[in-house]
Amino acid sequence: MALAASLIRRGALAHADRTAIYVGDESLTYREVNDRANLIAARLTDAGVAKGTHVALLVSNGVNSVPMEFAAIKAGLVRVPLNARLSLDEHAAMVEGSRADVVVADASLIDRGRELGARFPDLTVLELGTGGDGDLLAPAETVVGEPAVDLAPDEPTLMLYTSGTTGTLKAVIHTQASYGAICSNILANLLNPQPDSVMLHAASLIHASGTFVLPYWIRGGAAAILPGFDPAGFAEAIGRYRVTEINLVPTMFAMLLNAGVLDDADLSSLRKVIYGASPMPMPVLEKSIAAFGPILAQYYGQTEAPLVIAALDEHAHADRSLWGACGMPASDVDLVLLDDTGAAVPHGEIGEITLRAPFQMAGYFDADELNATTFTESGWIRTRDLARFDKRGYLHLVDRSGDMIITGGYNVYPREVEDALASHPAVAECAVVGAPDETWVEAVTAFVATRPGVEVTEAELIAHVRERIAAHKAPKSVRFVDAIPKSAVGKILRRALREPLWEKG
């Protein structure tokens, strides 16, 4: 199995003079990216950062994002990405929990890096592209060679924090082998980049978007990197860089559609539009296919097993009955649905997705109890996601096990109710949770943000849902809000809505 570091070297040799990344008006070739990565790795070594060191990264999307990641991988460091949108306390918890000894901060985040340094006196703070003293990218007299580091397949290379359903931060460990396998998994199940391929990145490269960089790198494609997601800027960038593939979360589709920026955008270069990370509301999917054409494909994955556990390609999207399905299980994953006793459920019934794959995590860092409940005795991962198979073998995600509502003795899956609500033309976005109830134990409770200038009543929405799904699944109440809370990567945070309801009792 190829190590992540080996794939980086392979791509650098094969495509040295091709353009690897675009950032604004700037571009770097494969050779330039690789040379910059080697320089960073050498400077880290000079600063006493040895193989195996846990290095927290405060690096925003930009020209140094990819070189910094490649440097850490090739130097055998364990990178701990810190999402720029999080608070100082959240960053501090990640630094402490990951046992990071070093933080590397770029010019846009160096102040936060210094704040962390002040909080943890033993933490070494290094600068990237700031132009200051000790900048890891200060000009070198000669081109720096490859890091002289021996790497093994089972050595950690990434510690990525995820909050999951509980809200408790936990760090997922990926190794040189599993990160290399993520690349192979994407190429086998989702994408087939060509030398003229360009993927546009607007989401943070520290999460799912970043996993697409290496597959394009080894195939000779390029990454066009934006500092963040702005609908107008994103639409303009597709034509500007002749982008062939984009990757969006459902909330980004909604923002593009609502802003109307696609109407005059040059989308002629696009070959594939990928979505994932959270369920896609059916009205948004329908409008997205109308806007982009029949080129949408979906992936289902987790931080614990990125990126493609199952995929619904553009050909399957032609069948409306499959909209909302996760897709077919990936070719490199073993997947079963298990009940509470650990037995496989009959075909068509709901069970917990349990899997084994070369791209799965090595485990959670410093979390023996959590690892014991997540891994089966034979090493399979319990995902905590509930799903069923249809007659054709397509996987349909039902919900997270922790989000299921038990009302009056019946199981209600929030996603089903959310899909029914989202089909109402007044609903911009929604989330459904269970609230404490003396009669029903849990009452189905909906939070709804309406479209600007559109009015709708609670009674109208409840009636709308009752027309589409069983009456006991309809909300007992609807609460109107300005926006639905989301995580740093755009996932709806049901727990942020549910927990205050239970605290009030």
C-alpha positions in Angstrom: 0.0 0.0 0.0 1.4 3.4 -1.0 2.4 5.8 1.7 1.1 9.4 1.5 4.6 10.7 1.3 5.4 8.4 -1.6 2.5 9.7 -3.6 3.6 13.3 -3.1 7.1 12.4 -4.4 5.6 10.5 -7.3 3.4 13.3 -8.4 6.2 15.9 -8.1 8.5 13.8 -10.4 5.8 13.0 -13.0 4.4 16.5 -13.4 7.2 18.9 -12.4 6.5 21.6 -14.9 2.7 21.5 -14.8 0.6 24.0 -12.8 -0.3 22.5 -9.4 -2.2 25.3 -7.6 -3.8 28.6 -8.4 -4.4 31.2 -5.7 -5.7 34.6 -6.9 -3.4 35.7 -9.7 -0.6 33.5 -8.4 0.2 30.0 -9.5 2.8 27.4 -8.6 4.1 24.4 -10.6 4.5 21.0 -9.1 8.2 21.6 -8.8 7.7 24.9 -7.0 5.2 23.3 -4.5 7.5 20.4 -3.8 10.5 22.7 -3.4 8.5 24.9 -1.0 7.4 21.8 1.0 11.0 20.6 1.2 12.1 24.0 2.4 9.5 24.1 5.2 10.4 20.5 6.2 14.1 21.5 6.5 13.3 24.6 8.5 11.2 22.6 10.9 14.0 20.2 11.4 16.4 23.1 12.0 13.9 24.3 14.7 14.2 21.0 16.4 10.9 19.6 15.2 11.6 15.9 14.9 9.7 13.1 13.2 6.6 12.1 15.2 6.1 15.6 16.7 2.5 16.7 17.0 2.2 20.0 15.1 -0.9 22.2 15.3 -1.5 24.0 12.1 -3.2 27.5 11.9 -3.1 27.8 8.2 -5.9 29.3 6.1 -6.6 28.5 2.5 -3.9 30.1 0.5 -0.7 29.6 -1.5 1.1 27.8 1.4 -1.7 25.4 2.4 -0.6 22.6 0.2 3.2 23.0 0.7 2.7 23.0 4.5 0.7 19.8 4.4 3.1 18.1 2.1 6.1 19.2 4.3 4.5 17.7 7.4 3.7 14.4 5.6 7.2 14.0 4.2 8.9 14.9 7.4 6.9 12.4 9.4 5.1 14.9 11.6 1.6 14.5 13.0 -0.3 17.5 11.8 -3.2 18.7 13.9 -5.2 21.2 11.8 -7.1 23.9 13.7 -10.1 25.4 12.0 -9.7 29.2 11.8 -13.4 29.7 12.7 -13.1 28.2 16.2 -12.5 30.2 19.4 -9.3 30.5 21.3 -10.7 28.2 24.0 -11.5 25.6 21.4 -8.1 25.8 19.8 -6.5 25.6 23.3 -8.5 22.4 24.0 -7.3 20.9 20.8 -3.6 21.8 21.4 -3.8 20.4 24.9 -5.8 17.3 24.0 -3.5 16.4 21.0 -0.4 17.0 23.1 0.9 19.3 20.4 4.4 20.7 21.1 4.5 23.1 18.1 2.0 25.4 16.4 2.7 26.7 12.9 0.6 29.9 12.0 0.4 31.8 8.8 0.2 35.6 8.4 -3.6 35.6 8.8 -3.6 33.6 12.0 -0.3 34.5 13.7 -2.0 36.5 16.4 -4.0 33.4 17.4 -0.8 31.4 17.3 0.8 33.9 19.8 -2.3 33.7 22.0 -1.8 30.0 22.2 1.9 30.4 22.9 1.0 32.7 25.8 -1.5 30.2 27.2 1.0 27.3 26.9 4.5 28.5 27.7 6.1 25.3 26.5 4.5 25.5 23.1 6.8 26.5 20.3 5.2 29.0 17.9 6.6 29.1 14.3 5.6 31.4 11.5 4.7 30.6 7.9 4.9 33.2 5.2 4.8 36.1 7.6 8.0 37.7 6.5 9.1 37.9 10.1 12.1 36.6 11.9 12.2 32.8 11.9 9.7 32.6 9.0 9.8 29.0 7.8 9.7 30.3 4.2 12.6 32.7 4.5 14.6 32.5 1.2 17.2 29.7 1.0 20.5 30.0 -0.7 20.0 26.7 -2.6 17.1 24.3 -3.4 16.5 22.0 -0.4 16.4 18.3 -1.1 13.9 15.7 0.1 13.6 15.1 3.8 15.8 12.2 4.9 13.1 10.5 7.0 12.2 6.8 7.0 8.5 6.3 7.2 6.4 3.3 8.0 2.8 2.5 6.9 1.4 2.5 10.5 3.0 5.8 11.5 0.5 8.6 12.3 0.4 11.6 9.9 -2.8 13.3 10.7 -4.8 13.9 13.9 -8.2 15.5 12.8 -10.7 16.7 15.3 -14.4 15.9 15.0 -17.2 16.6 17.3 -19.6 14.0 15.9 -23.1 13.7 17.5 -22.1 14.3 21.1 -20.3 17.6 20.8 -17.3 16.2 22.6 -14.1 16.9 20.7 -12.2 13.8 19.7 -9.1 13.4 17.5 -9.2 10.8 14.7 -5.8 9.4 13.8 -4.8 8.6 10.2 -1.6 7.0 9.2 0.7 7.2 6.2 -1.0 4.1 4.8 -4.6 5.2 5.5 -4.1 8.7 4.1 -2.6 7.1 1.0 -5.6 4.8 0.8 -8.0 7.8 1.0 -6.4 9.0 -2.3 -6.9 5.6 -3.9 -10.4 5.4 -2.6 -11.4 8.7 -4.2 -9.9 7.7 -7.5 -11.6 4.4 -7.5 -15.0 5.5 -6.5 -15.7 9.2 -7.2 -13.3 11.0 -9.5 -11.0 10.4 -12.5 -8.8 13.5 -12.8 -7.0 14.2 -16.0 -3.9 16.4 -16.6 -6.2 19.3 -17.6 -8.5 18.8 -14.6 -8.9 21.7 -12.1 -10.8 21.4 -8.8 -12.0 24.5 -7.1 -11.6 24.6 -3.3 -13.6 27.1 -1.3 -14.2 25.0 1.9 -11.4 24.7 4.3 -8.6 22.4 3.1 -8.2 20.9 6.5 -11.3 18.8 6.1 -13.0 16.9 3.2 -11.9 19.4 0.5 -8.3 18.8 1.3 -8.5 15.1 0.6 -9.1 15.9 -3.0 -5.7 17.6 -3.4 -3.6 14.4 -3.5 -5.7 12.5 -6.1 -5.3 15.5 -8.5 -1.6 15.8 -7.6 -0.7 12.3 -8.7 -2.8 12.6 -11.9 -1.3 16.0 -13.0 -4.4 18.1 -12.2 -4.5 21.4 -10.4 -6.2 22.9 -7.3 -7.7 26.4 -7.5 -7.8 27.6 -4.0 -10.2 30.4 -2.7 -9.8 31.9 0.8 -13.4 31.0 1.7 -16.8 30.6 0.2 -18.5 33.6 -1.3 -21.3 32.8 -3.8 -20.3 35.5 -6.3 -16.6 34.9 -6.1 -17.1 31.2 -6.3 -19.2 31.4 -9.5 -16.7 33.8 -11.1 -13.8 31.5 -10.3 -15.3 28.6 -12.1 -14.9 30.4 -15.4 -11.7 32.2 -14.5 -9.8 29.0 -13.8 -11.7 26.8 -16.2 -12.7 24.6 -13.3 -13.7 21.0 -14.2 -14.9 19.8 -10.8 -16.3 21.4 -7.7 -17.1 20.0 -4.3 -19.8 21.6 -2.1 -21.8 21.0 1.0 -25.6 21.4 0.6 -25.7 24.8 2.4 -23.3 26.1 -0.3 -25.7 25.0 -3.1 -28.5 26.8 -1.4 -26.4 30.0 -1.1 -25.5 29.9 -4.8 -29.0 29.3 -5.9 -30.5 32.0 -3.6 -27.9 34.5 -4.7 -28.7 34.0 -8.4 -25.0 34.1 -9.2 -25.2 31.0 -11.5 -27.5 32.6 -14.0 -24.7 34.5 -15.8 -21.7 32.3 -14.7 -19.6 30.5 -17.2 -20.1 26.9 -16.2 -19.0 25.4 -19.6 -15.8 23.8 -18.3 -17.5 21.8 -15.5 -17.5 18.0 -15.8 -18.6 17.0 -12.3 -20.3 18.6 -9.3 -19.7 16.7 -6.1 -21.6 17.1 -2.8 -21.5 15.4 0.6 -20.9 16.1 4.3 -24.6 16.3 5.1 -28.0 15.3 3.6 -29.1 17.3 0.6 -32.7 18.6 0.7 -34.6 17.4 -2.3 -35.7 20.8 -3.5 -32.1 22.0 -3.4 -31.0 19.0 -5.3 -33.6 19.4 -8.0 -32.7 23.1 -8.5 -29.0 22.3 -8.5 -29.4 19.7 -11.2 -31.3 22.2 -13.2 -28.6 24.8 -12.7 -25.5 22.7 -13.3 -26.9 19.9 -15.5 -26.9 16.1 -15.0 -23.4 16.1 -13.6 -24.0 15.8 -9.8 -22.5 13.0 -7.8 -22.7 12.4 -4.0 -20.4 10.8 -1.6 -21.1 9.5 1.9 -18.2 9.3 4.4 -17.0 10.1 7.8 -13.8 11.6 9.4 -13.2 8.2 10.7 -13.4 6.7 7.2 -12.9 9.3 4.5 -13.8 9.9 2.0 -16.1 7.5 0.1 -17.9 4.9 2.0 -20.7 4.9 -0.6 -21.2 7.0 -3.7 -24.2 8.0 -5.9 -22.8 8.9 -9.3 -24.3 11.2 -11.9 -25.9 8.3 -13.8 -27.7 7.1 -10.7 -29.0 10.7 -10.2 -31.0 10.3 -13.4 -33.3 8.0 -11.3 -35.3 10.3 -9.0 -36.2 7.4 -6.7 -32.5 7.3 -5.7 -32.3 10.9 -4.7 -31.4 11.0 -1.1 -29.6 7.6 -1.2 -26.0 7.4 -0.1 -25.3 5.2 -3.2 -23.5 2.0 -3.7 -20.9 0.9 -1.2 -17.4 1.8 -2.4 -15.4 -0.9 -4.2 -12.7 -0.9 -1.4 -15.0 -1.2 1.6 -16.7 -4.1 3.4 -20.0 -2.9 4.8 -22.7 -4.5 6.9 -25.8 -3.2 8.8 -25.9 -4.5 12.4 -28.6 -4.4 15.1 -28.1 -3.6 18.8 -26.9 -7.2 19.4 -24.2 -7.1 16.7 -26.2 -9.3 14.3 -26.7 -8.4 10.7 -30.2 -7.1 10.0 -32.5 -8.6 7.3 -32.3 -7.0 3.9 -34.4 -3.8 3.9 -34.4 -3.2 7.6 -32.6 -0.5 9.5 -29.2 -1.2 11.1 -26.0 0.6 12.1 -23.4 1.0 9.3 -20.4 -1.1 10.3 -17.4 -1.2 8.0 -13.8 -2.3 7.3 -11.6 -0.4 4.8 -8.0 0.4 4.1 -8.8 4.1 4.5 -10.3 3.8 8.0 -8.8 5.6 11.0 -6.3 3.9 13.3 -8.4 5.0 16.2 -9.2 8.0 18.4 -6.2 9.6 20.2 -6.1 9.0 24.0 -9.6 7.6 24.0 -9.5 3.9 25.0 -13.1 3.7 26.1 -14.4 5.4 22.9 -12.2 3.1 20.8 -13.6 0.1 22.6 -17.1 1.0 21.7 -16.3 2.1 18.2 -14.3 -0.9 17.0 -15.6 -4.5 16.9 -13.4 -7.3 18.1 -12.4 -7.9 14.5 -11.5 -4.3 13.9 -14.6 -3.1 12.0 -15.8 0.5 12.7 -19.3 1.1 14.2 -20.2 4.4 12.5 -23.3 5.3 14.6 -25.1 5.9 11.4 -28.4 4.1 10.8 -29.2 3.0 7.2 -31.0 0.4 5.1 -30.4 -1.3 1.8 -33.0 -1.2 -0.9 -33.8 -4.0 -3.3 -31.1 -2.9 -5.8 -28.4 -2.7 -3.2 -28.3 1.1 -2.8 -27.6 2.3 0.7 -30.1 4.8 2.2 -29.0 6.7 5.3 -31.8 7.1 7.9 -30.1 9.1 10.6 -27.5 9.2 13.3 -28.4 6.8 16.1 -28.0 9.6 18.7 -30.5 11.8 16.8 -33.3 9.3 16.7 -36.5 10.5 18.5 -38.6 8.1 20.4 -42.1 9.6 20.8 -45.0 7.6 22.1 -43.1 4.4 21.7 -42.4 5.0 18.0 -39.0 5.7 16.4 -38.9 8.9 14.4 -35.8 9.8 12.3 -35.3 13.6 12.1 -34.1 13.5 8.5 -37.4 12.2 7.2 -39.3 15.0 8.9 -36.7 17.5 7.7 -37.1 16.4 4.1 -40.9 16.8 4.3 -40.5 20.3 5.8 -37.9 21.3 3.2 -40.3 20.6 0.4 -42.5 23.5 1.5 -41.6 26.6 -0.6 -41.4 28.9 2.4 -38.7 26.8 4.1 -35.1 27.9 3.6 -33.6 25.4 6.0 -34.8 23.4 9.0 -33.8 21.0 11.7 -35.8 18.5 13.8 -35.0 17.4 17.3 -36.8 15.7 20.3 -38.0 17.9 23.2 -39.0 16.6 26.6 -42.7 15.9 26.9 -44.8 14.5 29.8 -47.1 12.6 27.5 -44.9 11.5 24.6 -41.5 11.3 26.4 -40.1 13.2 23.4 -42.0 15.6 21.2 -41.0 16.1 17.6 -39.9 19.7 17.5 -39.0 21.6 14.3 -36.8 24.7 14.0 -37.4 26.5 10.7 -35.8 29.5 8.9 -38.0 30.8 6.2 -37.1 32.3 2.9 -36.9 36.2 2.8 -40.2 37.8 2.3 -42.2 34.6 2.6 -44.7 34.0 5.4 -46.0 30.7 6.7 -47.7 29.6 9.9 -46.9 26.8 12.3 -50.2 25.1 11.5 -49.5 25.2 7.7 -46.1 23.6 8.1 -47.4 20.8 10.4 -50.3 20.1 7.9 -47.8 20.0 5.1 -45.7 17.4 6.8 -48.8 15.3 7.7 -49.7 15.1 4.1 -46.4 13.5 3.3 -45.4 11.2 6.2 -47.2 9.4 9.0 -49.0 11.8 11.4 -47.1 10.7 14.5 -43.9 11.9 12.8 -45.2 15.4 12.2 -43.8 18.1 14.5 -45.8 18.9 17.6 -44.4 22.4 17.4 -42.5 24.6 15.0 -40.1 27.3 16.2 -39.1 30.0 13.7 -35.4 31.1 13.8 -33.2 33.4 11.7 -30.8 30.6 10.9 -30.0 26.9 11.8 -26.8 26.5 13.7 -24.0 24.7 11.8 -20.5 23.4 12.4 -17.4 24.9 11.1 -17.7 22.6 8.0 -21.4 23.4 7.3 -23.1 20.5 9.0 -26.4 21.2 10.9 -25.9 21.0 14.6 -29.0 19.4 16.0 -27.5 19.1 19.4 -27.2 22.9 19.6 -31.0 23.1 19.3 -31.8 20.0 21.4 -29.6 20.5 24.4 -31.2 23.8 25.6 -34.7 22.2 25.4 -33.6 19.4 27.8 -31.8 21.7 30.1 -35.0 23.6 30.6 -36.8 20.3 31.2 
